[in-house]
């Protein structure tokens, strides 16, 4: 069931600039190696491209056949030469360095050492004992929405991240370990080894009304896809592969709480692949507080999410700009599940994105026949306008609203 495909692409216009500046260690002793993503003009070009790389001491490390994309490792000093050969022979659409992306967290995660114990539910809606510490759900209308829809297990949300603590007592019921995958360690166990992915997953789908811990926005199925290592970093080639895997294994929504400033054709093609298959890709807008394009949020077919510090105010760290921000959601001091069966507060656009993923899941749960286009249209229409009237570069369409759409 798991296609072990790997995805890489690279834009011709960025070739020399990006390559000369950086390299990754590995390969022959004393020789700096670089990972390169290549987009083929056709399947027939593959063997010739492999031969050219081999002639310069390079080797193929992965590929994504559906996207005619290959990833090679080649000595750094040979990058310009191999690129020239590929271009002059008309074999590639793009060639680029395999850049790194990172999780979007501001400051330190605050672990709660003594979370409320099971069975100590208070008189709240829902009865999860730590729900009063969650300002996000009531801010986006979850309590009203829960009277209408609490989720459909047939709706799959892929969390491409550091993995997920799939046996966390507040998550286990909603994580399907039969469809998860770890592309960092190349095995079928996407267990979290950082905590970030577990925090994101809990915002979307921690078990609700179970007198334990916190309440997720919807009771849907989480597909854990590990594309970020224990330090919260991952390459474009691996992350693009994760997106393709999620699409091919039934995800209707993909959450990407990570990113970076460098443009990547590999990621662009991956998110376009998802879009063409009717899948919604949601991404963190970035935490630098500027309007610099932040990818994948800045790609046209991705829902970039700005962070709110309260229900009406954009967080100062949240990146802005029409290319980065389509909508806004709670992102500061967000309380959720964390690895090793505990809970924690975290801040960043990483936390805002899964609020929007939860809303998309609610729309699909309310009406499984809704198309991607319909969900995105209703999400824009339902958003509560903030900032300047209409769509603006700081809040996009406004604060996301979870109440199901009514045609």
Secondary structure, DSSP 8 states (H G I E B T S, - for coil): -----------GGGHHHHHHH--B--SSTT--EEEEEEEESSGGGHHHHHHHHHHTT-EEEEEEGGGTEEEEEEEGGGHHHHHHHHHHTT-EEEEEE--EEEE---S--EEETT---TT---SSSS--TTGGG--HHHHTTHHHHTTT----TT-EEEEEES---TT-TTTGGGB-TTS-EETTTTBS----SSSHHHHHHHHHH---SSSSS---S---EEEEEE-S-TTSEEEHHHHHHHHHHHHHTT-SEEEE-EEBSS--HHHHHHHHHHHHTT-EEEEE--SSSS-S--BTTTSTTSEEEEEESSSS-B-TTS--STTT-SEEEE-SSEEEEETTTEEEEE-SHHHHHHHHHHHHHHHHHH-TT--HHHHHHHHHHHSB--SSSSSBTTTBT-B---S----
